[in-house]
């Protein structure tokens, strides 16, 4: 890592902001001083400046029930009104909110005035289907404008949405629907991926079969493929939404009213329903989108390539940019369809000025070759962002050079589903960039790195655990239905004063923070969080599998890749490749294709400690082709020899 850095320094790169950029940047250095001088005053100002409150708040932060926070106590607002209506009222109804680009090349341009009508109609339709304030709505949609309208319609009514990524399986959807006790599901007939239509509705049909809380399924027609239909339960979006009135009153909700639940992988098999509320979340999303991405709504065209099913899509496609009145691109499909230059073509076509994407995508483009982006005019770009996992300096430098013409600042943004918004990132008009580092907390956010004993670490290169030392507006308000798990997961490792993020980190000699990946049993594959336990339980649910252990092995493209070790049941026959294929498909079916192991090794034993804990560290050594580390704590020290032997003989 340090080699690359010294190379970049030796090449004489100046990574400080240009005077022109600095002069026009939304985020200025005085924000750090303001936040340090008066923490609550700073966040009160952000909330009042950036949002329109129906009723002003009386107290900025109530931390008396820590670790359960209340922000902007007594305030009332409507998130959908803030994201849409107020821009129309301010005379910006003709501004484009969304440039939609379908994978097959179909396009739609939606102005703020049109989005206002779409959201109002959807809100009226949801109410006509029995949804009211407080009811939960599951959304299982592709990247189409209806997904945005559906989320905002829920927000408008005050019905928390739970968006489930369209790549998740029926089982995963079923668990999430059950945990949130969703009353309605919004889905589509299917979606376009890699030039083909892929069905979505059958997964919903399976997920709501039998006993369920779901009363209605609202279906967007996207692919026009045939779908099974239940006349009592299923309703077409184009029938009820199109027929609904485009007038809908946005009643204000309490600042702490739940806005959404979003499930993420934890260290156990059961996904956690991270839940966020209205005023604080929206404040932080709008603030960070302004000062970190530097969105100037009157002139920028912004594009965040995340899926709406992840938190990045929530905060930086829906809530942040729309609260700021930005113009953005939404693209439905994959970057390789119909050709490997599709993203660059889109940037060229819409004159995208801000691009926010993930390191795994950048590494994929590096593999495809420099000549592909070089064929397109990318000169409209002025800010590049990265999120989801550490960006290695090589990828950072490639991004800067081949996409950003050695001119655009790159903001490497560290945050989590739990934090709601960006926490650690450079400000592009202030910070001298350091390739590969997220650098420092944004103004208003406080972090520390602690050692095993919970003592702050400041020595350069000493590796510890990242903690957040003060509450923040966008913080999760809990795990849906599980207060204890919330306290236990985030507020117990270093005592109740520190939020434990689950990431390793260190400072460098310049005081920059480097994020080093998860320290728990959570893997990060292409920026998506997957739990080892969840995949292990999917594997052992297969009749041939007796035991399974899953590790994240480093992978050049996806950051980490899922590698599984399985012991087959006594009677099960090992058919080599066929068994492995079957198990891989089984995981895809149980959880979703993103969880499919890159490789599965059939073994006769797993390395365990005397207390029966699987030593994943040793399996990771095997998966990454390393010399196996210290085996002294193994209950049976011959196990690793057996595993390695089995592998070299091709089992
Ligand atoms: C926004 C998002 C959160 C986990 C987080 C960390 C990793 C995200 C990162 C990063 C290094 C960055 N992560 N951004 N690691 N540098 N810029 O990704 O949320 O899906 O909840 O994942 O992702 O490990 O703890 P989420």
Boltz pocket constraint, residues with backbone or C-beta under 6 A from the ligand:
constraints:
  - pocket:
      binder: B
      contacts: [[A, 264], [A, 310], [A, 311], [A, 312], [A, 386], [A, 387], [A, 388], [A, 389], [A, 390], [A, 391], [A, 412], [A, 413], [A, 414], [A, 415], [A, 416], [A, 417], [A, 418], [A, 424], [A, 438], [A, 501], [A, 502], [A, 503], [A, 515], [A, 516], [A, 517], [A, 518], [A, 524], [A, 527], [A, 528], [A, 529]]
      max_distance: 6.0
